[in-house]
């Protein structure tokens, strides 16, 4: 069977080294915002994924396939690369889009995915910055292992090589796409590229700390390789700008070991989602907030009821399907913001709080 790791390992290492050098010349590491914990998370997660998790998935998959489907080993190796490569790339990336999206909607999966978003800045090492169990559960890795067993090893290798060029580049602070936006004659090309694959601008938006800046889209831009999944499923935001702040709102700064090994190791921070016994409490109120809104200012109304900044969002909805509602007004005026979350006309009060005992 084709050995994917021997083919892709050196390629990925070289790719990350190339982008890392570009980042170093750009001054990222000289003025880095990373803490010692951040470095440990990124180094350990990369080493663990490349030497333990992914090889283990390949070994387990191969063993199970040999036990139950021995007759299928390399059975499809005769199929042309021109057919197998685009099919594998599309199916694998489609699976990754939905797994990533659910990691922002299911609380337990979000807790595993949090390390990827806790970095205060972007860079090549953020690409593999994940909890070890999040990596083990990534379904498209198992899918690619099965495809390799069936004889599509060459197509899988090419698929991974092309994908890593895009996703490492999309996480890198080298920002290769900036030149597309600087020259007007390149804007049509930029329009095509940014709707086809993930770019630093579109993926940085996903890592932005808060949507309040009008650039970040932490509740969208989930795509890995093909950005058209976000276009197709309505989760895209394209601004051709880069957020100034990255990370998680109200980040308790968990220890690197809790990030990597939760739920086996829990955080010692009392206000952490991955802490021992931590549970968010509702912060809803019984009276609306009557306030004057400013023209052209973005307001994000909390719909989950857990924000400590009621009635506005502070990121407490992370790991749920509840998303804040964006509001913008043309003129200054008084509005009544709902704080009980029972209104049928969100984000405005409709008197529903009067029914609260």
Secondary structure in CASP SS format (residue, H / E / C, confidence):
PFRMAT SS
TARGET T0000
AUTHOR 0000-0000-0000
METHOD secondary structure of the structure
MODEL  1
X C 1.00
X C 1.00
X C 1.00
X H 1.00
X H 1.00
X H 1.00
X H 1.00
X H 1.00
X H 1.00
X H 1.00
X H 1.00
X H 1.00
X H 1.00
X H 1.00
X H 1.00
X H 1.00
X H 1.00
X H 1.00
X H 1.00
X H 1.00
X H 1.00
X H 1.00
X H 1.00
X H 1.00
X H 1.00
X C 1.00
X C 1.00
X C 1.00
X C 1.00
X C 1.00
X C 1.00
X C 1.00
X C 1.00
X C 1.00
X C 1.00
X H 1.00
X H 1.00
X H 1.00
X H 1.00
X H 1.00
X H 1.00
X H 1.00
X H 1.00
X H 1.00
X H 1.00
X H 1.00
X H 1.00
X H 1.00
X H 1.00
X H 1.00
X H 1.00
X H 1.00
X H 1.00
X H 1.00
X H 1.00
X H 1.00
X H 1.00
X H 1.00
X H 1.00
X H 1.00
X H 1.00
X H 1.00
X H 1.00
X H 1.00
X H 1.00
X H 1.00
X H 1.00
X H 1.00
X C 1.00
X H 1.00
X H 1.00
X H 1.00
X C 1.00
X C 1.00
X C 1.00
X C 1.00
X C 1.00
X C 1.00
X C 1.00
X C 1.00
X H 1.00
X H 1.00
X H 1.00
X H 1.00
X H 1.00
X H 1.00
X H 1.00
X H 1.00
X H 1.00
X H 1.00
X H 1.00
X H 1.00
X H 1.00
X H 1.00
X H 1.00
X H 1.00
X H 1.00
X H 1.00
X H 1.00
X H 1.00
X H 1.00
X H 1.00
X C 1.00
X C 1.00
X C 1.00
X C 1.00
X H 1.00
X H 1.00
X H 1.00
X H 1.00
X H 1.00
X H 1.00
X H 1.00
X H 1.00
X H 1.00
X H 1.00
X H 1.00
X C 1.00
X C 1.00
X C 1.00
X C 1.00
X C 1.00
X C 1.00
X H 1.00
X H 1.00
X H 1.00
X H 1.00
X H 1.00
X C 1.00
X C 1.00
X C 1.00
X H 1.00
X H 1.00
X H 1.00
X H 1.00
X H 1.00
X H 1.00
X C 1.00
X H 1.00
X H 1.00
X H 1.00
X H 1.00
X H 1.00
X H 1.00
X H 1.00
X H 1.00
X H 1.00
X H 1.00
X H 1.00
X H 1.00
X H 1.00
X H 1.00
X H 1.00
X H 1.00
X H 1.00
X H 1.00
X H 1.00
X H 1.00
X H 1.00
X H 1.00
X H 1.00
X H 1.00
X H 1.00
X H 1.00
X H 1.00
X H 1.00
X H 1.00
X H 1.00
X H 1.00
X H 1.00
X H 1.00
X C 1.00
X C 1.00
X C 1.00
X C 1.00
X C 1.00
X C 1.00
X H 1.00
X H 1.00
X H 1.00
X H 1.00
X H 1.00
X C 1.00
X H 1.00
X H 1.00
X H 1.00
X H 1.00
X H 1.00
X H 1.00
X H 1.00
X H 1.00
X H 1.00
X H 1.00
X H 1.00
X C 1.00
X C 1.00
X E 1.00
X C 1.00
X C 1.00
X H 1.00
X H 1.00
X H 1.00
X H 1.00
X H 1.00
X H 1.00
X H 1.00
X H 1.00
X E 1.00
X C 1.00
X C 1.00
X H 1.00
X H 1.00
X H 1.00
X C 1.00
X C 1.00
X C 1.00
X C 1.00
X C 1.00
X C 1.00
X C 1.00
X C 1.00
X C 1.00
X C 1.00
X C 1.00
X C 1.00
X E 1.00
X C 1.00
X H 1.00
X H 1.00
X H 1.00
X H 1.00
X H 1.00
X H 1.00
X C 1.00
X C 1.00
X C 1.00
X C 1.00
X C 1.00
X C 1.00
X C 1.00
X C 1.00
X C 1.00
X C 1.00
X C 1.00
X C 1.00
X E 1.00
X C 1.00
X C 1.00
X C 1.00
X C 1.00
X C 1.00
X C 1.00
X C 1.00
X C 1.00
X C 1.00
X H 1.00
X H 1.00
X H 1.00
X H 1.00
X H 1.00
X H 1.00
X C 1.00
X C 1.00
X C 1.00
X C 1.00
X C 1.00
X E 1.00
X C 1.00
X C 1.00
X C 1.00
X C 1.00
X C 1.00
X C 1.00
X C 1.00
X E 1.00
X C 1.00
X C 1.00
X C 1.00
X C 1.00
X C 1.00
X C 1.00
X C 1.00
X C 1.00
X C 1.00
X C 1.00
X C 1.00
X C 1.00
X C 1.00
X E 1.00
X E 1.00
X E 1.00
X E 1.00
X E 1.00
X C 1.00
X C 1.00
X C 1.00
X C 1.00
X C 1.00
X E 1.00
X E 1.00
X E 1.00
X C 1.00
X C 1.00
X C 1.00
X C 1.00
X C 1.00
X C 1.00
X C 1.00
X C 1.00
X C 1.00
X C 1.00
X E 1.00
X C 1.00
X C 1.00
X C 1.00
X C 1.00
X C 1.00
X C 1.00
X C 1.00
X C 1.00
X C 1.00
X C 1.00
X C 1.00
X C 1.00
X E 1.00
X E 1.00
X E 1.00
X C 1.00
X C 1.00
X C 1.00
X C 1.00
X C 1.00
X E 1.00
X E 1.00
X E 1.00
X E 1.00
X E 1.00
X C 1.00
X C 1.00
X C 1.00
X C 1.00
X C 1.00
X C 1.00
X C 1.00
X C 1.00
X C 1.00
X C 1.00
X E 1.00
X C 1.00
X C 1.00
X C 1.00
X H 1.00
X H 1.00
X H 1.00
X H 1.00
X C 1.00
X C 1.00
END
